Amino acid sequence: LTDEFKAYQKQIIDNAQALAKGLTDRGIKIVSGGTDNHLMLVDLTNLDVTGKQAEKMLDEVHITCNKNTIPNDPQSPFVTSGVRLGTPAATTRGLKEDDMDAIAEAIALTLKDFEANKDKAKAMFYEKGMVSEADRLDQALIGTIHSVAESFIQKYWYVLGLSPKINPIAENDLEFYKNQSL
């Protein structure tokens, strides 16, 4: 192993420990109380949010995680009461321990009151330079494409074989919808 790779691996663990501490300091439980590797399992039972909800909320503020079951999880494996967070991707982008504290703050804001804090959480990444201008433009482009696609589907749903709510239409109903005028 090269010295550069060893330093990178050490930074991943340092970042994970900093993120775990930042979350714990903000009242968010880590299943094992901390971490000694590249990831951690967050217990959401005290936050009135499921892993499935948290995964979507965090994704909306540019934080990628996976819903994950926790020990003795009261939720089903399809919903979960936890999320798994890791630091390799952030470390690869050059982020350090102080950045992990900012990420912990964004996670805490998002999980504790999503509607009130989602814009603030997103802005933190831009202000600290953790999201590049290219990433910001990518997100804007994705939003535009989604909006155009949604408008197209709402206008031409019957031609596409979809219902107005984007559900598949029964085959025998498709002819009726195709014969409707725009």
C-alpha positions as CSV (number, residue, x, y, z in Angstrom):
1,L,0.0,0.0,0.0
2,T,1.3,3.5,-0.9
3,D,1.7,6.1,1.8
4,E,-0.9,8.2,-0.2
5,F,-3.5,5.5,0.0
6,K,-2.8,4.9,3.8
7,A,-3.3,8.7,4.4
8,Y,-6.5,8.6,2.4
9,Q,-7.8,5.6,4.4
10,K,-6.9,7.4,7.7
11,Q,-8.7,10.5,6.5
12,I,-11.9,8.5,5.8
13,I,-11.9,7.1,9.3
14,D,-11.1,10.5,10.9
15,N,-14.0,12.0,8.9
16,A,-16.3,9.2,10.0
17,Q,-15.4,9.8,13.6
18,A,-15.9,13.6,13.2
19,L,-19.3,13.0,11.6
20,A,-20.4,10.6,14.3
21,K,-19.3,13.0,17.0
22,G,-21.1,15.9,15.2
23,L,-24.3,14.0,15.0
24,T,-24.1,12.8,18.6
25,D,-23.4,16.3,19.8
26,R,-26.6,17.4,18.1
27,G,-28.7,14.7,19.8
28,I,-28.7,12.1,17.0
29,K,-28.0,8.6,18.1
30,I,-25.4,6.4,16.6
31,V,-26.2,2.7,17.1
32,S,-22.7,1.8,18.3
33,G,-22.1,5.1,20.0
34,G,-19.5,6.1,17.4
35,T,-17.4,4.5,14.7
36,D,-14.0,3.1,14.1
37,N,-14.4,2.5,10.4
38,H,-15.8,4.3,7.3
39,L,-19.5,4.2,8.2
40,M,-22.1,4.5,10.9
41,L,-25.6,3.4,11.5
42,V,-27.9,6.2,12.7
43,D,-30.9,5.4,15.0
44,L,-33.8,7.7,14.2
45,T,-36.3,6.4,16.7
46,N,-36.0,9.5,18.9
47,L,-36.6,11.8,15.9
48,D,-40.1,10.8,14.7
49,V,-38.8,10.0,11.2
50,T,-38.3,6.7,9.5
51,G,-35.3,5.6,7.5
52,K,-37.3,5.7,4.3
53,Q,-38.3,9.3,5.0
54,A,-34.8,10.3,6.1
55,E,-33.3,8.9,3.0
56,K,-35.6,11.0,0.8
57,M,-35.2,14.1,2.9
58,L,-31.4,13.9,3.0
59,D,-31.2,13.2,-0.7
60,E,-33.2,16.5,-1.3
61,V,-30.5,18.4,0.5
62,H,-27.6,16.7,-1.4
63,I,-26.7,14.1,1.3
64,T,-26.7,10.5,0.1
65,C,-27.5,7.7,2.6
66,N,-29.3,4.4,2.7
67,K,-32.2,3.4,4.9
68,N,-31.1,0.6,7.1
69,T,-32.6,-1.5,9.9
70,I,-31.3,-1.1,13.4
71,P,-31.2,-3.7,16.1
72,N,-34.7,-4.6,17.3
73,D,-36.1,-2.3,14.7
74,P,-39.8,-1.5,15.3
75,Q,-40.3,-0.7,11.6
76,S,-40.4,-3.2,8.7
77,P,-37.2,-3.7,6.6
78,F,-38.9,-1.8,3.8
79,V,-39.3,1.3,6.1
80,T,-36.6,1.0,8.7
81,S,-35.7,3.1,11.7
82,G,-32.2,4.0,10.7
83,V,-29.9,5.2,8.0
84,R,-26.4,4.3,7.1
85,L,-23.9,7.1,6.5
86,G,-20.4,6.8,5.2
87,T,-17.5,9.1,4.5
88,P,-15.5,7.7,1.5
89,A,-17.2,9.8,-1.1
90,A,-16.9,13.0,0.9
91,T,-13.2,12.2,1.6
92,T,-12.6,11.6,-2.1
93,R,-13.9,15.1,-2.7
94,G,-11.3,16.5,-0.3
95,L,-13.5,17.2,2.7
96,K,-11.9,17.1,6.2
97,E,-13.1,16.9,9.8
98,D,-14.4,20.5,10.0
99,D,-16.5,19.8,6.9
100,M,-18.0,16.7,8.6
101,D,-19.2,19.0,11.4
102,A,-21.0,21.2,8.9
103,I,-22.5,18.0,7.3
104,A,-23.6,16.8,10.8
105,E,-25.4,20.2,11.2
106,A,-27.1,19.9,7.9
107,I,-28.2,16.4,8.7
108,A,-29.5,17.4,12.1
109,L,-31.4,20.4,10.7
110,T,-32.9,18.2,8.0
111,L,-34.0,15.4,10.2
112,K,-35.4,17.6,13.0
113,D,-37.6,19.9,10.9
114,F,-37.3,19.2,7.2
115,E,-39.8,21.8,5.9
116,A,-38.4,24.6,8.0
117,N,-34.7,23.8,7.4
118,K,-34.2,22.2,3.9
119,D,-33.2,25.4,2.2
120,K,-30.8,26.3,5.0
121,A,-29.3,22.8,4.8
122,K,-28.8,23.0,1.0
123,A,-27.3,26.5,1.3
124,M,-24.7,25.3,3.8
125,F,-23.1,23.2,1.1
126,Y,-22.9,26.0,-1.4
127,E,-21.6,28.5,1.2
128,K,-18.8,26.2,2.3
129,G,-18.0,25.3,-1.3
130,M,-18.8,21.6,-0.7
131,V,-21.1,21.6,-3.8
132,S,-19.4,22.9,-6.9
133,E,-21.0,25.2,-9.4
134,A,-21.2,22.3,-11.8
135,D,-23.1,20.2,-9.2
136,R,-25.4,23.1,-8.7
137,L,-26.0,23.5,-12.4
138,D,-26.5,19.7,-12.6
139,Q,-29.2,19.9,-10.0
140,A,-30.9,22.8,-11.7
141,L,-30.8,20.9,-15.0
142,I,-32.3,17.8,-13.4
143,G,-35.1,19.9,-11.9
144,T,-35.8,21.4,-15.3
145,I,-35.9,18.1,-17.0
146,H,-38.2,16.7,-14.3
147,S,-40.5,19.6,-14.7
148,V,-40.7,19.4,-18.5
149,A,-41.2,15.6,-18.3
150,E,-44.0,16.0,-15.7
151,S,-45.7,18.7,-17.9
152,F,-45.4,16.4,-21.0
153,I,-46.9,13.5,-19.1
154,Q,-49.7,15.5,-17.7
155,K,-50.6,16.7,-21.2
156,Y,-50.1,13.4,-23.1
157,W,-50.7,10.8,-20.4
158,Y,-53.2,8.9,-22.5
159,V,-50.9,8.5,-25.5
160,L,-48.2,7.1,-23.2
161,G,-50.5,4.5,-21.7
162,L,-50.5,6.2,-18.3
163,S,-53.2,7.6,-16.1
164,P,-53.1,11.3,-15.1
165,K,-51.4,10.3,-11.9
166,I,-48.7,8.4,-13.9
167,N,-50.0,4.9,-13.2
168,P,-50.3,2.2,-15.9
169,I,-53.7,2.0,-17.5
170,A,-55.4,-1.2,-18.0
171,E,-55.0,-2.5,-21.6
172,N,-58.7,-2.5,-22.3
173,D,-59.0,1.2,-21.3
174,L,-56.1,2.3,-23.5
175,E,-58.1,2.5,-26.7
176,F,-60.6,4.9,-25.1
177,Y,-57.9,7.3,-24.0
178,K,-56.0,7.1,-27.3
179,N,-59.2,8.3,-29.1
180,Q,-59.6,11.4,-26.9
181,S,-58.6,14.7,-28.5
182,L,-55.9,16.9,-27.2
